[in-house]
Amino acid sequence: MRPVDRNELVARVRTQLRRKRYAEALRGAVQASMELAVTDGLTGLHNRRYLDTHLGALFTDAAARRELFALYAAGLPLRTAALEAAACGYRTVLAAPSGTFLDDDSRTTALMQPAIHMLRDYGVFSDCEEAAAPLKVLRMVDATGRLFRAPTVSFRAAEAGYEEFGFNIPNQALNTALEKAVKAHDLIETVDAMVSAVAFNDDAAFVTLSNGDTYETRLVVGADGVHSLVRQAADIGQRTWSYPQTALVAAFDHERHHEFISTEFHTQEGPFTQVPLPGNRSSLVWVMRPERVETVMAMEPDALARAIEDNLQSTLGKVSNVTKPQGWPLSSLVAP
């Protein structure tokens, strides 16, 4: 047996410990990279890549069993999810209570090309295309009034080889088109009821509706708001916070054509964003301090139109026919 050299032994132990730490750090880095690949950095929630991977497995299993999918809450995401599931051949129940704020929703939704392609595949876009306007240029303007300001930047769809980045569509028109497609699909059952209870075990979810109907399913998708019953039943925690800002939304006419340019003026209170609609008309998202909202919403129509024109720096000429504005407080919710 070789005599033990103390210095050599210490050096070898240190080398092995160093290699162990490097290996652990590498495994940690790989794990972190994998988490980043399937996690949204802003919300901390799993992203579309994670959904596509795991939902595909659920779809395959459900197809083999011919099982039911249950989706709760009306609106753009759930109706789209119902059409996607049905297009893949799965029987779907959409619990969509009527009489919600969707009937009075004056907001618009700007959808980029992948979403537009999906709507075309469902045969939905043709039913709301007349109400939509293409987004050919996205422009950002520093309107902070500071001495040193950022230069105006314009992103043009043509530079990326597209006719447009996407389309701006009024929510009411888009919801109406989605609802028409949902009602026409044989595999989608729409129930005018709330979800009153949800329970889970290792193999299934059990959904009870306010009309007394019950469903057993492998997958429940809930888009039922900040106080989600589905999320609470699944024991998914949450972390919420509010921003000192409220988004005021409206639509208005303007003298000059927008040329399908969406302009975002960055003010000291928040973005003031004009988004094209068909003709000489645009939608507005005006982010401001909450204490100003009531004052602005109480303005006479002519005064409000003038305020909008001033914030637009008169780039679209005279503003008129402003719809009654709605205020939406800004907040965030993420899983812990």
N, C-alpha and C positions, 0 to 999 in steps of 0.2 A: 504494500500500500504506500502510495506517495505521501510524503510528509505534507502537511497543510501549511501553505504559506499564508499568513494572516492578511497581508496586503492584497494578494491575488484573490483570496476569498471575499474580502470586502468589495473589491472591484467587480467580481462576478455577480455578487448579490445586488450591488447598485445597478449593474447593467440589466439584470433581469427585472428589477423593480421599475427601472426606466422603461423597458420594453412593455411591461404590464401597463404602466400608466399611459404610454403611447397607444397601446391597443384599445384600452378603455376609452381614451379620448377619441380615437378613430370610430369606434362603435357608436359613441355618443353623437359624433358629428354626422355619421350616416343616418342614425335614427332621427336626429334633428332635421336633416335634409329631407327625409321621407315625410316627416310631419309637415314641413313647410310646403311640400309638393301637394298635400291634400288639405291644407288649412288656409283659410282666408286671413291675411295678415291684419286687416282692419278690424274684423269682428271676432276673430279667434274661433270661428265655426268651421266645420268641414266644408270644402268648396265643391264645385261642380265635378271635378275629377274624382273625388271620393264618392260623390253621389252616383256618377256614371258606373263606377266599378262595382259598388255594392248593390245599387238598384238593379243592375243587370242580372246579378245572381238571384235576387228576389223575383224578378220577372221570369227568369228561366224556371225557377222552382214553382212559381204560381201557375205558369203555363202548363207544366206537367200535371199539376193538381187541379187545373181549371178553377182556381180560387178567386176570391173577390178582393178588390182593392177598395178601401173607403177613404174618401177625401172630404174634408170639412171646411166650410166657409166659401163664400162666393168671391168673385174678383178675378183679376187677370191670371195670377199664378196657378190657382187651383183649377180653373177651367182649362188652362193650357195643359196642366198635368193630367187632367181627365182625358183630354183628346190624345195625348201621347200614349197613355196606358191603353186606351181603346184601340189606337192605331196599331199597337203591338198585339192585339187580340185578347186583351184582358177585360173581364167583366168589372165594371166600376160603378160605385155608388157615390154620387156627389151630393152631400148635404149642404144645400145653399139656401138659407132662409131669405125670403123676399122682404121688401120694405127696408133695406139697409141704405146706408149713405151712398151706395153706388149709384142710386137713381138720381142723386143730386151732385155727383162728383164733377166738378168743373175743371179738374186737372187734365193734363195731357201726359202721354208717355212717349219718350223718344226711344225708339227701338233701333238697334244697329242691325247690320246685314244678316248675321246668323239668326236672329229672332224673326226677321222678315222672311227669310227662307223657310223657317219652320211654319209660319203662318200661311205661306203659300202652299206648303205641303198639305196643310189641313183644309185648304180651300177657304180660309178665313179672310185673307188679305183683300181679296177681290170685293168682299162685302163692306170693307171700311176704307178702301183706297181713295174714294172721292173725298173723304174727310181728312186725308193725310197729306202732309207736305214733305217733300224730300229735304234732307239736310246735306247741302253740298259744300258748305264752308262753316267751320267752327272758329269763331273769332273771340279773343280774350283781350280786354282793354283795362288798363290800370286807371281806375277812376277814384283813387284815394285822395287826390288833391295834394299829394306830397310834392315837395320841391324836386326830389329825384324819383322818377317813376319808371316802371318797366316799360319797354317798348310794346306796342300792339303786335299781337301774334295771330296769324290766320293759318288754319290747317285746311287744306283743300282736298276733297275726295279724289279729284282728278290726278293729284300728285301720287296717289297710291294705286291708281289704275281703276278707280270706281266712278260710277256716275254720281253716287251719293253715299254718305256714310250710313244712312238709314232714313227713317221717316218719323215725323212727329205726328201722333195720332191722339185725338181726344179720347179720354177714357170711356166716355159714354158710348161712342161709336165702336170702340174696340170691344168693350164688354158685350154690346148688342150682337156684334158679329160672332164672338166666341159662344155666346149663349145659343145663337141660331145653330151653330155647328154641333154644339153639345146635344141639343134637343133632337137633331137629325140623326145622331149616331145610335145604332141599335144596342151597343154594348154599354151605354152610359145610362144609368137610372138617376134622374135628378129628384131629390126629395126636398120639399119646402118645409124644413124643420131644423131646429137647433140640435146640436149634440148635447145631451144632458149628463152623460156619464161615459167614461172610457176606463176599461180595466185590461190588464195584461197578465199573461203567464208566460212560461218558457216557449210555448208553441204558437200562441195566437193572441190577437187583440179582440176585445168585445166592446162594441159600440152600441150605446142606447140613445135613441133620438127622442126629442120632446114629444113626438106623436105616439111614442110607445114602441116603435119598431126597433128591433135589435139585429145586429149583424156580427158575425164572426169572420175575421179576416187576418191575413198575415201582415198586412201593411196598412197603417193609418197615416195619412198626411194631413196635418192641421195647420191652417193659416188663419188662425182665429184671434190674432191680435196680441197686444202686449200682455193681456191677462189670460193667455191661452190655457184652456181646460185640458187640451191634449198634452201640452208640455207638462202641466202640473201632474196629470195622471201618470206620465212616464217618468216622473221624479227627476226631471231635467232642471237644474238650478238656473239662475239667471243673475246677471249684474246689469243694472240700468242706471242711466244718468241723463240729465236734461241739459240742453244747451241754452245759453241766454239769447236765443234767436227764435223767430217765428217766420215761416215761409208764407207770404201772401201770394195767392194765385188768382189769375184773371185772364181774360182775353180781350183784345182791342183791335180796332181798325187803325190804319195809318195811311197817310197820303201817298207815300212812295212805296214801291214794291220792295220787299226784303231781299229779292234775288236769291232766296233760299239760303240766306246767311243767318246763322244763329250767333248772337253776340252776347257775351257775358261780361258785364261791367263789374269789376271788383272794387267795391266801395269799402269804406272803413267799417261799416256795419255788417257787410256780407255781400254775396253776389246779387246782382240785379240782371236777370237773364231773360232775353227775348228769344223765343223759338218760333220759327215760321209755321204758319197754317196756310191753307189754300187762299189764293187771292192776296189782297192787301190787308192781311190780318195775321196776327201773331198771338201766341200765348205768353204769359209772363209768370216768372217765379222771382219774387222780390223778397229777399231775406233781410230782416231788420230786427231791431231790439223789440222785445215784447211790449214795452211801454208805449211804443209808437203805433202798434197795430190798430188799436181801437180808433185813434185819431185819423189814421189813413183810411180805414174802412168806413168812417163816418163822413168822409169828404163828399161834397156834391159831385155829381158826375163830371162836370166841366173842370172842377178843380183837380180831381183825380187824374183826368186825362192830361191836364197840364203838367202835373207832377211826374207822370210817366214820360211825357215828352221831354221834360227837363233832364230826367235821368238817362234817357236815350241820347241826350245831347243833340236832339232834333235830327238825328241821322235818317229817320224815316218820315220826316215832315210832321204835319199836324196829326195828333192822336184823337180818336173819337170812339163812340159806341163801346165803352168799357163795360164788361159784364160785372155783376155784383161780385166783389172779391171775397175769397174765403181764406181763413187763416189756419195754418197747420203748424203747431209747436214742434220744434225739432228735438229729438231725443234718440238715444241709442240703447240697444239691448243685446247682450252677448251671453253665451254660456260661460260659466266660470272656468 
